[in-house]
Amino acid sequence: MSDELLNLSCKELRDAIAAGRVKSVAATETVFEQIEKYEPSVGAYISTFKEQALTQARQVDDKITKGRPIGALAGVPVAIKDNMCITFGATTCASKILENFHAPYNAAVVERLLAADAVIVGKTNLDEFAMGSSTENSGLKKTVNPWDLSRVPGGSSGGSAAAVAARMCFAALGSDTGGSIRQPASFCGTVGLKPTYGRVSRFGLVAYGSSLDQIGPVTRTVADTALILNVIAGHDQKDSTSISEQIAPVCDYLEKLDEPPKGLKIGIVPQLNEGAEQDVRKAIGEALEVYRNLGVEIAEITMPHFDYSIAAYYLIATAEASSNLARYDGVHYGYRTPRPNDYIEVYSKSRAEGFGGEVKRRIMLGTYVLSSGYYDAYYLKALKVRNLIRGDFTKAFESCNCVMMPVSPTTAFKIGEKIDDPLQMYLSDVYTIAANLAGVPAISIPCGFDSKNLPVGLQILTPAFTEEKLLRIARMYEKQNQWHLKKPALIK
Amino acid sequence: MKNIINEKQVRAVAKLSRLDLTDAEVEVFSRQLSSILEYVEKLNKLDTANVEPLAHCLPVSNVFREDKIKESLGVEKTLANAPQRDGEFFKVPKILDDSSGA
């Protein structure tokens, strides 16, 4: 029974709960059994809320018994990355500086999940303040990849992807500043969507790189990503960068999901794909073959500035981070050093003791590139290159409906392999960063396995605010194969 | 090879960032930040003389709303996470020096 239940997608589970065939309480209990079984080895969660989740589940079941209206995620157990604020537990950002922080409000996405009657089971691990590509920068715990416990789950939303892959929730939210949803989704064999910048409210998301951050779903199927996007997408008065629905209407992303878009033309950048390891190239090549067999045209294009995206990103994101993280001052909330000698030390010692190495490194880099004498050479230059990168996308989308490429040049790497060389770690984001710089939506979907039986992700990118089409394109492929149904040996 | 950002500069940036770094951290950051800055030099291969900087991807400028009074968090919720408080205030070490006679 429990296996059968856990194999249901969010959509199927929600429908079963709505029809009274399954109780939300049963689904929630099953998820907590999974957590008890696998959390000790995977380490996906920073906190879980069993009592509260069961209470929520009971309330949903009760609504259904009484025939009251229910939400789009009624009774479905989901997890959220621990950089989104909640009022019913801590919001740590996997940082010692926020270890005991209890937010006075819920993030907009949390409000939306609750309004849709989702059951929130816990908060997932991440690289501290979402800075990293392996979740190894978490200041609070270690998460491993359910497919191979000696490897990283990817990052920074590694806890969300690992929890979904190990069936310790039915879906999760992540955040993506330079690939932090897509890369862990790819490493853990799940679907992960970074929506268009401005599609989902960032209110209550702890800021890292504000012009790049975006919240999105991590799920097992494309349909579940569509379902969750239906719940979280839309304008929010409290986020002035969330886009007006008059300018970019939100649609029902599930409605036409199974209809392949007409006249589809895929752009690929051959020189870019050559940078990936052989098994990844092979899987991507085979995925493109699936599209070709469906009668889709594939055209070779160039994106001459794509290769500059990492350099531009690590100047822009760190500059924004250095400003955003200035708020951790040891005064208003968060960690304060126990015995400061003066008020300056309240700042400088609290921050030194509270932040981990990668966060300090990025604050330092960002402060340096914004400092007098270096601003033009680094920060301004990076913003100009950002414009060129966006121009590459504009040009690509004049001739094609979407661009496809790998999510990551490699599959999941070994724990510890890159942690002492920050630049090598940054270079693993080569395919994902450009979407954040240009603001366009991008998805990672499972497209096979390498020779070590580790999942490979296919990345699909489309123009801003065309998530509906992006998901239909992804679904076309998903329908033709079974990759998304494979389970890690750990949980078989 | 010479570090692009030397230890003295690292200390200056650490001061601006309000981060008390250890000597070991200063040494490591000088090396690591230099290698990152060396990598980003590649941006200089691009001619951007006629390119506008792009700080933001969306076509939004100022966002206005009605200036209406709404409910705020209130003192208790605001102070709930304070590392130290004194009644209705955040408590911090003394900032002014008594000896100045001010």
Interface residues (C-beta under 8 A of the other chain):
Chain A: N100 F101 H102 P104 Y105 Y197 G198 S211 Q237 S240 T241 I243 I247 H305 Y308 I310 A311 A312 Y314 L315 S322 A326 D329 G330 V331 H332 Y333 G334 Y335 R336 P340 D342 Y343 I344 E345 V346 Y347 S348 K349 R351 A352 F355 G357 K360 R361 I363 M364 L365 T367 Y368 S371 Y378 L380 K381 A382 L383 K384 V385 R386 N387 L388 R390 P422 L423 Y426 L437 A438 G439 A464
Chain B: I5 Q9 V10 V13 A14 L16 S17 R18 L19 D20 L21 E25 F29 Q32 L33 S35 I36 L37 Y39 V40 K42 L43 N44 L46 T48 V51 E52 P53 L54 A55 H56 C57 L58 P59 V60 V63 R65 L73 K77 T78 A80 N81 A82 P83 Q84 F90 V92 P93 K94 I95
